[in-house]
Amino acid sequence: MNTPPSNGSLVCVGIGITLGAHISPVARSHIQHADVVFTGVSDGVVELWLQEMHKDVRSLQPLYGEGVPRMDTYRRMVETMLAEVRLGKRVCGVFYGHPGVFAWAPHKAIAQALQEGYRAHMEPGISSEDCLYADVGIDPGTVGCQHYEASQFMVYRRRIDPSAWLVLWQIGLAGDRSSTRFATGPAYRQLLVEVLARDYPLDHQVILYQAATLPIQKPRIERLALNDLPGASTGMGDTLAIPPFGPMQPDLAVRARLEALDHPLVNE
């Protein structure tokens, strides 16, 4: 087995959501000191911005194709980055938000690089989840917060707690099982509404959210009744945030045991 070049390495960084505002000094340094930079970001403006930091920025977007399963595209992204690592180069993969949130390729690329004996790691970034908490005013520590990818939520029976926040990601792709489409229609969201109606009334207010990607933009925070979701305009970047419905239910048995632990002499 050949020993890999000692200077071949991979780091995947997140540049946050809002262009220029969310990138960390560590992420910027990795971009500037890499031998080659790959970007999974689909925005041409972001690519131009990255090119101001590094002369060799290569887009991974051409790997996508109409009708091509997204998993095939992700595997090609991994191999494209690792090919340069194997040549002994310092490779930096740049992704929106947090590179490990709703991003299969960075996780796989790092795991593969480590398996082959190269240095590899991930640097965190500000994700859409972080922006959601700030823009909508959600503290997940208050009543709890549950997160699911929308299609996964639909095709598996998940036990949810309506007294906590429920966040469904990639709502514009709700119900897609092909991994080849970039949007699904109202009929798919209607089926999602029927699934959610098991735990929420149809007039329960929900929030369609999308973080701002440019400093001059404002986030999308659209409040509507759950029943109106099928007719709403949605895209791949939209998230559905569902506020709590009903109070948390106390567990009296556990409370009694905690009381006994707190005051053991009183309860003897």
Secondary structure, 3 states (H helix, E strand, C coil): CCCCCCCCEEEEEECECCCCCCCCHHHHHHHHHCCEEEECCCCHHHHHHHHCCCCCEEECHHHCCCCCCHHHHHHHHHHHHHHHHHCCCEEEEEECECCCCCCHHHHHHHHHHHHCCCEEEEECCCCHHHHHHHHHHCCHHHHCEEEEEHHHHHHCCCCCCCCCEEEEECHHHCCCCCCCCCCCCHHHHHHHHHHHCCCCCCCCEEEEEECCCCCCCCCEEEEEEHHHHHHCCCCCCCEEEECCCCCCCCCHHHHHHHHHHHCCCCCC
